[in-house]
Amino acid sequence: MNDQSLVKTSSVVDKNVQMVRHEQKSVPTWFLVIFLILALFVLKSFIYIKDGSRHGK
């Protein structure tokens, strides 16, 4: 069996591809991850009920 027969090449070409405009806002992925983690802790602090009678239930 020939090794070249097992190799598959795929490419997607679209003539309507456009470059990202610079006036659009973009942020790095790490900034979004940190922001979402901070938002999770803020929301959790609002939801958490500090009540001694409910502790452990």
Backbone as JSON Lines, residues from 0, in Angstrom:
{"i":0,"aa":"M","n":[0.84,-1.18,0.0],"ca":[0.0,0.0,0.0],"c":[0.89,1.24,0.0]}
{"i":1,"aa":"N","n":[0.55,2.2,-0.76],"ca":[1.32,3.42,-0.92],"c":[0.98,4.42,0.19]}
{"i":2,"aa":"D","n":[2.0,5.05,0.81],"ca":[1.77,6.01,1.89],"c":[1.04,7.25,1.4]}
{"i":3,"aa":"Q","n":[1.25,7.62,0.17],"ca":[0.6,8.82,-0.36],"c":[-0.89,8.63,-0.55]}
{"i":4,"aa":"S","n":[-1.34,7.41,-0.65],"ca":[-2.77,7.17,-0.82],"c":[-3.52,7.4,0.49]}
{"i":5,"aa":"L","n":[-2.82,7.4,1.63],"ca":[-3.47,7.61,2.92],"c":[-3.54,9.09,3.31]}
{"i":6,"aa":"V","n":[-2.78,9.93,2.64],"ca":[-2.74,11.35,2.96],"c":[-3.9,12.05,2.28]}
{"i":7,"aa":"K","n":[-4.68,12.78,3.1],"ca":[-5.81,13.53,2.55],"c":[-5.52,15.02,2.72]}
{"i":8,"aa":"T","n":[-5.77,15.75,1.68],"ca":[-5.57,17.2,1.73],"c":[-6.93,17.86,1.59]}
{"i":9,"aa":"S","n":[-7.17,18.8,2.49],"ca":[-8.44,19.5,2.47],"c":[-8.17,20.99,2.57]}
{"i":10,"aa":"S","n":[-8.87,21.76,1.81],"ca":[-8.76,23.21,1.92],"c":[-10.13,23.82,1.65]}
{"i":11,"aa":"V","n":[-10.41,24.85,2.41],"ca":[-11.65,25.58,2.22],"c":[-11.29,26.95,1.7]}
{"i":12,"aa":"V","n":[-11.79,27.26,0.55],"ca":[-11.49,28.54,-0.07],"c":[-12.8,29.26,-0.32]}
{"i":13,"aa":"D","n":[-12.85,30.5,0.15],"ca":[-14.04,31.31,-0.07],"c":[-13.6,32.66,-0.59]}
{"i":14,"aa":"K","n":[-14.16,33.06,-1.7],"ca":[-13.74,34.33,-2.28],"c":[-14.35,35.53,-1.56]}
{"i":15,"aa":"N","n":[-15.25,35.3,-0.61],"ca":[-15.9,36.39,0.12],"c":[-15.25,36.66,1.48]}
{"i":16,"aa":"V","n":[-14.05,36.17,1.72],"ca":[-13.37,36.39,2.99],"c":[-12.99,37.86,3.11]}
{"i":17,"aa":"Q","n":[-13.27,38.44,4.3],"ca":[-12.94,39.84,4.53],"c":[-12.02,39.94,5.74]}
{"i":18,"aa":"M","n":[-11.13,40.89,5.71],"ca":[-10.24,41.14,6.83],"c":[-11.02,41.82,7.96]}
{"i":19,"aa":"V","n":[-10.55,41.64,9.17],"ca":[-11.19,42.28,10.32],"c":[-10.93,43.77,10.26]}
{"i":20,"aa":"R","n":[-11.98,44.54,10.43],"ca":[-11.82,45.99,10.42],"c":[-11.22,46.44,11.75]}
{"i":21,"aa":"H","n":[-10.37,47.44,11.72],"ca":[-9.68,47.89,12.92],"c":[-10.59,48.68,13.84]}
{"i":22,"aa":"E","n":[-11.72,49.15,13.37],"ca":[-12.62,49.88,14.26],"c":[-13.44,48.93,15.14]}
{"i":23,"aa":"Q","n":[-13.42,47.64,14.85],"ca":[-14.09,46.66,15.7],"c":[-13.23,46.4,16.93]}
{"i":24,"aa":"K","n":[-13.88,46.3,18.09],"ca":[-13.14,46.06,19.32],"c":[-12.76,44.59,19.41]}
{"i":25,"aa":"S","n":[-11.55,44.34,19.88],"ca":[-11.12,42.97,20.1],"c":[-10.25,42.95,21.34]}
{"i":26,"aa":"V","n":[-10.35,41.87,22.1],"ca":[-9.56,41.7,23.32],"c":[-8.92,40.32,23.28]}
{"i":27,"aa":"P","n":[-7.79,40.18,23.95],"ca":[-7.16,38.87,23.99],"c":[-7.99,37.87,24.78]}
{"i":28,"aa":"T","n":[-7.83,36.61,24.48],"ca":[-8.59,35.56,25.13],"c":[-8.31,35.51,26.63]}
{"i":29,"aa":"W","n":[-7.06,35.72,27.04],"ca":[-6.73,35.64,28.47],"c":[-7.47,36.71,29.26]}
{"i":30,"aa":"F","n":[-7.7,37.89,28.67],"ca":[-8.44,38.94,29.35],"c":[-9.89,38.51,29.57]}
{"i":31,"aa":"L","n":[-10.49,37.88,28.58],"ca":[-11.87,37.41,28.72],"c":[-11.99,36.34,29.79]}
{"i":32,"aa":"V","n":[-11.02,35.43,29.86],"ca":[-11.05,34.37,30.87],"c":[-10.96,34.97,32.26]}
{"i":33,"aa":"I","n":[-10.04,35.9,32.47],"ca":[-9.9,36.53,33.78],"c":[-11.17,37.32,34.14]}
{"i":34,"aa":"F","n":[-11.72,38.04,33.18],"ca":[-12.95,38.8,33.42],"c":[-14.11,37.88,33.81]}
{"i":35,"aa":"L","n":[-14.25,36.76,33.12],"ca":[-15.35,35.85,33.43],"c":[-15.18,35.2,34.8]}
{"i":36,"aa":"I","n":[-13.95,34.89,35.19],"ca":[-13.71,34.31,36.51],"c":[-14.04,35.34,37.59]}
{"i":37,"aa":"L","n":[-13.63,36.59,37.4],"ca":[-13.96,37.64,38.37],"c":[-15.47,37.86,38.45]}
{"i":38,"aa":"A","n":[-16.14,37.85,37.33],"ca":[-17.59,38.02,37.31],"c":[-18.27,36.86,38.04]}
{"i":39,"aa":"L","n":[-17.73,35.66,37.91],"ca":[-18.28,34.51,38.62],"c":[-18.21,34.71,40.13]}
{"i":40,"aa":"F","n":[-17.07,35.18,40.64],"ca":[-16.92,35.4,42.07],"c":[-17.81,36.54,42.57]}
{"i":41,"aa":"V","n":[-17.98,37.58,41.77],"ca":[-18.86,38.68,42.17],"c":[-20.3,38.19,42.26]}
{"i":42,"aa":"L","n":[-20.76,37.46,41.25],"ca":[-22.12,36.93,41.28],"c":[-22.31,35.94,42.42]}
{"i":43,"aa":"K","n":[-21.31,35.12,42.68],"ca":[-21.4,34.14,43.77],"c":[-21.51,34.86,45.11]}
{"i":44,"aa":"S","n":[-20.81,35.97,45.27],"ca":[-20.89,36.71,46.53],"c":[-22.28,37.3,46.74]}
{"i":45,"aa":"F","n":[-23.0,37.65,45.69],"ca":[-24.36,38.14,45.83],"c":[-25.35,37.02,46.13]}
{"i":46,"aa":"I","n":[-25.11,35.86,45.59],"ca":[-26.04,34.74,45.74],"c":[-25.87,34.04,47.09]}
{"i":47,"aa":"Y","n":[-24.65,33.96,47.6],"ca":[-24.36,33.22,48.82],"c":[-25.06,33.85,50.01]}
{"i":48,"aa":"I","n":[-25.77,33.04,50.8],"ca":[-26.48,33.5,51.99],"c":[-25.67,33.12,53.21]}
{"i":49,"aa":"K","n":[-25.24,34.11,53.99],"ca":[-24.5,33.85,55.21],"c":[-25.49,33.71,56.36]}
{"i":50,"aa":"D","n":[-25.84,32.48,56.65],"ca":[-26.81,32.21,57.71],"c":[-26.32,30.99,58.48]}
{"i":51,"aa":"G","n":[-26.06,31.18,59.78],"ca":[-25.55,30.08,60.6],"c":[-26.49,28.91,60.72]}
{"i":52,"aa":"S","n":[-27.81,29.17,60.69],"ca":[-28.77,28.07,60.82],"c":[-28.84,27.21,59.57]}
{"i":53,"aa":"R","n":[-28.37,27.72,58.45],"ca":[-28.38,26.95,57.2],"c":[-27.04,26.27,56.93]}
{"i":54,"aa":"H","n":[-26.06,26.53,57.75],"ca":[-24.73,25.98,57.51],"c":[-24.76,24.45,57.57]}
{"i":55,"aa":"G","n":[-24.26,23.81,56.55],"ca":[-24.18,22.35,56.51],"c":[-25.46,21.66,56.07]}
{"i":56,"aa":"K","n":[-26.45,22.4,55.66],"ca":[-27.7,21.78,55.22],"c":[-27.81,21.83,53.72]}
